[in-house]
Amino acid sequence: RSSSTSIHPLLLKMFNSASTNKAVLEKYLSIPQGERVQATYIWIDGTGQGIRSKTKTLESKPTKLSDLPIWNYDGSSCYQAEGSNSDTYIHPVKMYPCPFRRGDNLLVLCDAYKYNKEPTLTNKRKACLEVMEKAKEFQPWFGIEQEYTLLDQDGHPFGWPKNGFPGPQGPYYCGVGANKVYGRDIVEAHYRCCLYAGIRISGTNAEVMPAQWEFQVGPTEGIDMGDDLWVARYLLERVAEDFGVVVSFDPKPMIGDWNGAGAHCNYSTKAMREKGGMEHIEKAIDKLSKHHIRHIKEYDPNEGKDNERRLTGAHETSSIHDFSSGVANRGCSIRIPREVSEQGYGYLEDRRPSSNCDPYSVTMVIVKTTCLEN
């Protein structure tokens, strides 16, 4: 049988052997662990997109960040260092309850630093935190709509026919039924994990392309947006791992007449949220219009190259080359929700960020442009 018309037998064997019996695992997870605690350290690797983690045993449950030790890892295996000088350091910045191990066990979000104590190139949190501290008086709030696509382990969209395509887009957005949505178990499990971990997840829905989903995080203030979204992504990857399914944050996973995936960023300051706030929203949009290229470069890890495949002016996107804004217009760079326009205050939605964006970069450049620069 030709391997050009089917999955290679060795690959098929690999996919099948990748799944394990979770019922067997539960027998071991129910064993008491005593007073010691498992802390899963999480960090961003050198791609600016990949999430890495490893687990450390602590003698007791930490009550504050300073109870958690700085740790290190092999940066040469994470695209962040040379093998001859590979020690890279992770500094805990936030703790979350662990929904996988539960009890007193923790997830620990970390910043990554090089041997010389400088942040790694993909550690955007340090700079973002500095900006948020400078802009604290503006009380910037964010809500990000994280879109993603579920794939089989062979890279094919989850639930799609192996030798063809599903029907055209139309019935899948917020759809119900086995012929319209694929992977709801993963979505429900992820939602519950986020709630358990204390992440401000605010909703979820099936998206326009089948096997594509979205969850929303926010509103959160300042640095919390980046923290919560990165940990929510980690939880999604871990949950999908348990189901033997791959999560893709690629902004255009399928070429052709299929929607891409974004991370629309809803944004407001205290002045925008109060009566008369529309004036401040319009001033912010004017400032954003003057820095379109700078924002595009910050809205995906490859300075716009990833988003170029998505922001075409079709499939509910604006063109990557032009800045635009409008009320209730999903084909604009910036959308003002209709209810905001009618009541005269609220927030704006920046529809340009890519699904694989770094939320620290996105929120940082928005605040710099609208709050800290004249």
KOLGU-385605 format. One line per 10 residues: for each residue x, y, z negated of C-alpha. Coordinates in steps of 0.25 Angstrom, whole numbers. Example, Ala and Ser with C-alpha at 12.3 -4.5 7.8 and 13.67 -1.06 7.14 Angstrom:
49,-18,-31  55,-4,-29
***
This chain:
0,0,0  6,14,4  9,23,-8  6,35,1  -9,32,0  -10,28,-15  -3,30,-28  10,23,-29  8,10,-38  20,15,-47
13,28,-49  0,22,-51  6,13,-62  13,25,-68  -1,32,-69  -8,20,-75  3,18,-85  3,33,-90  -10,30,-98  -11,24,-111
-22,19,-120  -26,30,-130  -34,21,-139  -21,14,-142  -14,27,-145  -25,31,-155  -21,19,-163  -8,25,-166  -12,40,-167  -21,35,-179
-9,31,-187  -7,41,-198  5,50,-196  8,54,-210  12,69,-214  21,71,-202  15,79,-190  17,78,-175  19,91,-168  19,92,-153
28,103,-148  23,109,-134  30,118,-125  31,123,-110  41,117,-101  50,123,-91  39,123,-80  31,133,-88  19,123,-86  23,110,-92
20,107,-107  29,98,-115  28,93,-129  34,84,-139  31,80,-154  38,82,-167  35,77,-180  34,87,-192  34,83,-206  21,90,-209
11,98,-203  16,112,-200  8,124,-205  15,135,-197  24,136,-184  36,138,-192  34,124,-198  37,118,-184  51,116,-180  57,121,-167
60,109,-158  67,107,-145  66,99,-132  74,95,-120  72,107,-111  79,101,-99  67,91,-98  57,102,-98  64,111,-87  69,121,-98
84,118,-100  96,111,-94  99,97,-99  113,102,-105  105,112,-114  91,106,-115  87,109,-129  74,118,-128  67,123,-141  52,123,-144
47,133,-154  33,131,-160  23,142,-157  10,137,-161  3,124,-167  -9,117,-163  -16,105,-169  -13,92,-160  -26,86,-154  -19,73,-150
-12,69,-163  -21,78,-172  -20,78,-187  -8,88,-191  -1,86,-178  2,98,-170  4,104,-156  15,114,-156  16,124,-145  31,129,-143
39,139,-136  52,134,-129  65,140,-130  79,138,-124  92,134,-131  95,149,-132  82,152,-139  76,159,-126  62,155,-122  62,145,-111
58,150,-97  44,144,-99  42,149,-113  32,161,-110  26,161,-124  37,169,-130  36,181,-121  21,179,-121  20,180,-136  29,193,-136
19,199,-126  7,195,-134  13,201,-147  15,214,-139  1,214,-134  -6,210,-147  -14,223,-149  -21,220,-136  -26,207,-141  -25,199,-128
-34,187,-127  -33,176,-116  -41,165,-111  -35,156,-101  -43,146,-92  -34,134,-90  -37,126,-77  -31,113,-74  -32,100,-66  -33,86,-70
-25,76,-61  -23,61,-61  -8,57,-64  -6,56,-48  -9,71,-47  -23,69,-41  -34,78,-48  -41,70,-58  -54,63,-53  -52,67,-39
-53,56,-28  -39,50,-26  -41,50,-10  -49,63,-9  -55,75,-15  -67,78,-24  -78,87,-18  -76,101,-16  -75,111,-27  -89,115,-33
-95,105,-43  -83,104,-52  -82,117,-59  -88,115,-73  -93,102,-67  -100,90,-74  -100,76,-69  -90,65,-66  -90,70,-51  -86,84,-55
-77,84,-66  -64,75,-69  -57,74,-82  -67,80,-92  -62,71,-103  -48,78,-103  -55,91,-103  -63,88,-116  -51,82,-123  -43,94,-120
-53,103,-125  -54,96,-138  -39,96,-140  -39,111,-138  -49,113,-148  -42,104,-158  -29,111,-156  -35,125,-158  -33,130,-144  -44,140,-140
-49,132,-129  -62,139,-124  -68,130,-114  -66,121,-102  -72,118,-88  -70,109,-76  -65,118,-64  -68,120,-50  -58,109,-45  -62,95,-50
-52,90,-60  -49,104,-63  -52,110,-77  -51,122,-86  -50,125,-100  -50,139,-107  -41,144,-118  -44,157,-125  -47,167,-129  -34,168,-136
-25,180,-140  -11,182,-135  -1,170,-136  -12,161,-140  -17,159,-126  -4,153,-121  -2,145,-133  -16,139,-132  -16,137,-117  -3,129,-117
-7,120,-128  -20,118,-121  -13,114,-109  -4,104,-117  -17,98,-123  -23,96,-109  -11,89,-104  -10,80,-116  -25,77,-115  -24,74,-100
-12,65,-103  -21,56,-112  -31,55,-100  -20,52,-90  -23,64,-82  -14,75,-78  -16,90,-80  -12,100,-69  -11,115,-71  -7,117,-57
-15,129,-51  -18,122,-38  -18,107,-40  -25,104,-27  -23,111,-14  -35,114,-6  -49,119,-9  -48,117,-24  -47,127,-35  -34,129,-42
-31,130,-57  -29,143,-65  -28,149,-79  -37,161,-79  -33,170,-90  -44,178,-97  -38,190,-104  -42,202,-113  -37,212,-123  -44,218,-135
-48,230,-127  -53,222,-115  -62,214,-125  -69,227,-131  -80,236,-125  -74,244,-114  -64,233,-111  -66,232,-96  -57,245,-95  -46,237,-101
-49,225,-92  -48,233,-80  -35,240,-84  -29,226,-87  -33,221,-73  -27,233,-67  -14,230,-74  -15,216,-70  -17,220,-55  -3,227,-55
4,214,-60  -2,203,-51  11,197,-47  17,197,-61  5,190,-66  5,180,-55  19,176,-58  15,174,-73  3,166,-69  9,153,-66
23,146,-69  28,148,-55  26,163,-54  14,162,-45  18,150,-36  8,141,-43  -3,151,-43  -1,154,-28  -8,141,-25  -20,144,-33
-22,160,-32  -26,160,-17  -39,168,-18  -47,155,-16  -53,146,-27  -57,157,-37  -43,163,-37  -37,177,-32  -25,178,-23  -12,177,-30
-7,189,-21  -18,199,-25  -24,204,-38  -39,206,-40  -49,207,-51  -64,207,-51  -77,204,-60  -81,189,-60  -72,186,-48  -64,173,-49
-56,177,-36  -49,188,-43  -36,189,-51  -43,195,-63  -58,192,-66  -66,200,-75  -78,191,-80  -91,197,-76  -96,198,-91  -83,206,-94
-87,216,-83  -101,217,-88  -98,219,-102  -86,228,-100  -75,221,-108  -69,207,-110  -58,200,-102  -52,198,-88  -48,185,-82  -35,183,-75
-37,172,-65  -23,171,-59  -15,162,-69  -12,148,-64  -17,136,-72  -2,133,-74  1,147,-80  8,149,-93  -2,156,-101  9,164,-109
14,170,-96  -1,173,-91  -5,180,-104  8,187,-106  8,194,-93  -7,198,-94  -4,205,-107  9,211,-102  2,217,-90  -11,221,-97
-7,225,-111  8,228,-111  11,235,-98  6,249,-94
***
